[in-house]
Amino acid sequence: MPVIESSFAPSALLRAATIQTIMPSLARRVPDPGFRREILELPDGDFLELDWLTQGAPRLAIVSHGLEGSTSSGYLRGMAQALFAAGYDVLAWNMRGCGSERNRLKTWYHSGQSDDLRHVISRALSLHKGPIALVGFSVGGNILLKYLGEEGASVPSQLRAAAAISVPMDLAGSAEQLADPRNAIYMSYLLKPLRARILEKSSRFPGSFDTAGLDQMKTFHEFDQRFTAPMHGFASVEEYWARSSSRQFLSQVTLPTLALSALDDPFLSPGCFPVEEATASKSLFLETPKHGGHVGFVGSFSLKSTWAEARVISFLEPYFAEQPARGFRAWA
């Protein structure tokens, strides 16, 4: 499919990428929509915290957060509320260690950990017999796209459509983009919770982490080379980024999927905009508004909702026109 011409056009006062990126993160407060928590045990002895928002709807949306986010993040709660209002049950999940409880293992999550999403989808399929949508933000979107490419034509038939928002499809390029001194404010913001994660892990697993110089780290290359890559079985940061980037999997995606990223996103490099893949694909719809920042797409100062929430719902709707008789069944 060709690149979609976007309708998003914020007012002049909201067009700056810094405003689009920072304002909703700092100022948007979305209350808990009424999530019901479930602990999903994993085969390796760890667990995931799943948050359900249900109304007996015949369709379900699974929503994935971004780097160091959670189901408490404003952008995720906002999307969950919008989907719920549009007639979906919602399953939002916390990546390992991102919920209210520390995960059990020395490892945590990483940008290509699609197996965890696979476990979440499997759990959803065991409870919900109707059609399912997938929605992912940033790193959660990268994991979503990687999963869809890995599954290819074998994707479960209940999955009908997906949307991935502000996705760093080229992790190496995105890391280089964020290392630019002009993006130092974002880099500092993202590294702060990651440093805290390592210090917490070090206290629970003495001798497993070398924290020397942790406070001086200023880039993802330094952090991922020292911690993320070796702790998750990668030989180097380059191997981690290469194997985990979703762009290489896009040609195998068969599920109708919206990839929505703003051209002014300060987190994304040119390699995160797969124009060639979208043009050649029957399933990938690439939409690149001129403005929107990173997980922004703010249309007004009220911050009650975002344009991206409405856009995702409008994209998904045609694939859920016919609803099956059964929806979310009783808890086991």
Residue pairs with C-beta under 8 A, 6 or more apart in sequence:
1 278
1 279
1 281
1 282
1 283
1 284
1 285
1 286
2 278
2 279
3 275
3 278
3 279
3 286
3 287
3 288
4 285
4 286
4 287
6 287
6 288
6 289
6 290
8 289
8 291
8 292
8 297
8 299
8 307
8 311
9 289
9 291
10 20
10 291
10 292
10 298
10 299
10 307
13 19
14 20
14 23
14 291
14 298
14 299
14 300
14 301
15 291
17 262
17 264
17 265
17 266
17 291
17 292
17 293
17 294
17 296
18 266
18 293
19 293
19 296
19 298
20 262
20 264
20 291
20 292
20 293
20 294
20 296
20 297
20 298
21 186
21 265
21 266
21 293
21 294
21 295
21 296
22 293
23 296
23 298
23 303
24 74
24 75
24 295
24 296
24 298
24 303
24 306
25 74
25 75
25 295
27 303
28 74
28 75
28 78
28 303
29 74
30 74
30 77
30 78
30 81
31 77
32 72
32 77
33 53
33 77
33 80
33 81
33 84
33 90
34 53
35 51
35 52
35 53
35 71
35 80
35 92
36 51
36 52
36 53
36 54
37 49
37 50
37 51
37 52
38 49
38 50
38 51
38 52
39 47
39 48
39 49
39 50
40 47
40 48
40 49
40 50
40 93
40 119
40 120
40 123
41 47
42 48
42 116
42 119
43 119
44 105
45 104
45 105
46 96
46 103
46 104
46 105
46 107
47 101
47 103
47 104
48 93
48 94
48 95
48 96
48 99
48 116
48 119
48 120
49 71
49 93
49 94
49 98
49 99
49 100
49 101
50 91
50 92
50 93
50 94
50 120
50 123
51 71
51 91
51 92
51 93
51 94
52 89
52 90
52 91
53 80
53 84
53 89
53 90
53 91
53 92
54 89
54 90
54 328
55 84
55 89
56 89
56 327
56 328
57 87
57 88
57 89
57 130
57 327
57 328
58 130
58 131
58 323
58 324
58 325
58 326
58 327
59 87
59 88
59 89
59 130
59 131
59 132
59 133
59 320
59 323
59 327
60 88
60 89
60 90
60 91
60 124
60 128
60 130
60 131
60 132
60 133
60 327
60 328
61 83
61 88
61 89
61 90
61 91
61 132
61 133
61 134
61 135
61 316
62 90
62 91
62 92
62 93
62 117
62 120
62 121
62 124
62 132
62 133
62 134
62 135
63 76
63 79
63 80
63 83
63 90
63 91
63 92
63 93
63 135
63 136
63 137
63 140
64 92
64 93
64 95
64 117
64 134
64 135
64 136
64 137
64 140
64 141
64 143
64 144
65 71
65 73
65 75
65 76
65 92
65 94
65 95
65 98
65 137
65 138
65 140
66 73
66 75
66 137
66 138
66 139
66 140
66 141
66 166
66 295
67 111
67 138
67 139
67 190
68 98
68 190
68 193
68 194
68 197
69 75
69 76
69 98
69 137
69 138
69 140
70 76
70 94
70 98
70 99
71 77
71 80
71 92
71 93
71 94
71 99
75 137
75 295
75 306
76 92
76 137
78 305
78 306
78 309
79 135
79 137
79 308
79 309
79 312
80 90
80 92
82 305
82 309
82 310
82 312
82 313
83 90
83 133
83 135
83 312
83 313
84 90
86 313
86 317
88 133
89 128
89 327
89 328
91 120
91 124
93 117
93 120
95 108
95 109
95 113
95 116
95 140
96 103
96 105
96 107
96 108
96 109
96 113
96 116
97 103
97 108
97 109
97 197
98 109
102 200
102 204
106 201
106 205
106 208
106 231
107 231
107 232
108 197
108 201
108 231
109 116
110 228
110 232
110 240
110 244
111 139
111 142
111 143
111 168
111 171
111 244
112 142
112 143
112 146
112 171
112 240
112 243
112 244
112 245
112 246
113 143
113 232
114 143
114 146
114 147
114 150
116 143
117 143
117 144
117 147
118 147
121 132
121 134
121 147
121 156
121 159
124 132
125 132
125 156
125 158
127 328
127 329
127 331
127 332
128 158
128 327
128 328
128 329
129 158
129 324
129 326
129 327
129 329
130 158
130 323
130 324
130 326
130 327
130 328
131 158
131 159
131 160
131 319
131 320
131 323
131 324
132 156
132 158
132 159
132 160
133 159
133 160
133 161
133 162
133 163
133 316
133 319
133 320
134 144
134 148
134 159
134 161
134 162
134 163
134 255
135 144
135 162
135 163
135 164
135 165
135 312
136 142
136 143
136 144
136 145
136 162
136 163
136 164
136 165
136 167
137 165
137 166
137 295
138 165
138 166
138 167
138 168
138 267
138 294
138 295
139 168
141 164
141 165
141 166
141 167
141 246
141 259
142 164
142 167
142 168
142 169
142 171
142 244
142 245
142 246
143 246
144 162
144 164
144 246
145 164
145 167
145 169
145 246
145 249
145 250
145 253
145 257
145 259
146 244
146 245
146 246
146 249
148 155
148 162
148 249
148 252
148 253
148 254
148 255
148 257
149 246
149 248
149 249
149 250
149 251
149 252
149 253
150 249
150 252
152 252
152 253
152 254
153 254
155 254
155 255
159 255
160 255
160 256
160 316
160 319
160 320
161 255
161 256
161 257
161 258
161 315
161 316
161 319
161 320
162 255
162 256
162 257
162 258
163 257
163 258
163 260
163 312
163 315
163 316
164 257
164 258
164 259
164 260
165 260
165 261
165 295
165 308
165 312
166 260
166 261
166 262
166 265
166 267
166 268
166 292
166 294
166 295
167 246
167 259
167 261
167 268
167 272
168 174
168 245
168 267
168 268
168 272
169 245
169 246
169 247
169 250
169 259
169 271
169 272
169 274
170 245
170 247
170 269
170 271
170 272
171 240
171 241
171 244
171 245
172 238
172 241
172 242
172 245
172 271
173 268
173 269
173 270
173 271
173 272
174 267
174 268
174 269
174 271
174 272
175 219
175 220
175 221
175 224
175 241
176 269
177 183
177 266
177 267
177 268
177 269
178 186
178 187
178 190
178 219
178 220
178 266
178 267
179 187
179 218
179 219
179 220
179 221
182 266
183 266
183 267
184 218
186 266
186 267
186 294
187 218
187 219
187 220
188 218
190 220
191 217
191 218
191 220
191 223
194 223
194 227
195 214
195 215
195 217
198 209
198 211
198 214
198 227
199 211
199 214
201 208
201 209
202 208
202 209
202 211
209 227
210 226
217 223
217 226
221 237
224 237
224 240
224 241
225 236
225 237
228 234
228 237
228 240
229 235
229 236
229 237
229 239
229 240
232 240
234 240
234 243
247 271
247 272
247 274
247 277
250 274
250 277
250 278
250 281
250 284
251 277
251 280
251 281
253 281
253 283
253 284
254 283
255 283
256 283
256 285
256 319
257 283
257 284
257 285
258 285
258 287
258 311
258 312
258 315
259 274
259 278
259 284
259 285
259 286
259 287
260 287
260 288
260 289
260 297
260 308
260 311
260 312
261 268
261 272
261 273
261 286
261 287
261 288
261 292
262 288
262 289
262 290
262 291
262 292
262 293
262 294
262 296
262 297
263 273
263 288
263 289
263 290
263 291
264 290
264 291
264 292
264 293
265 272
265 292
265 293
265 294
266 293
266 294
267 294
268 294
273 286
273 288
274 284
274 286
275 286
277 284
277 286
278 284
278 285
278 286
285 315
287 311
289 297
292 307
292 308
295 308
296 306
297 306
297 307
297 308
297 311
298 306
298 307
299 305
299 306
299 307
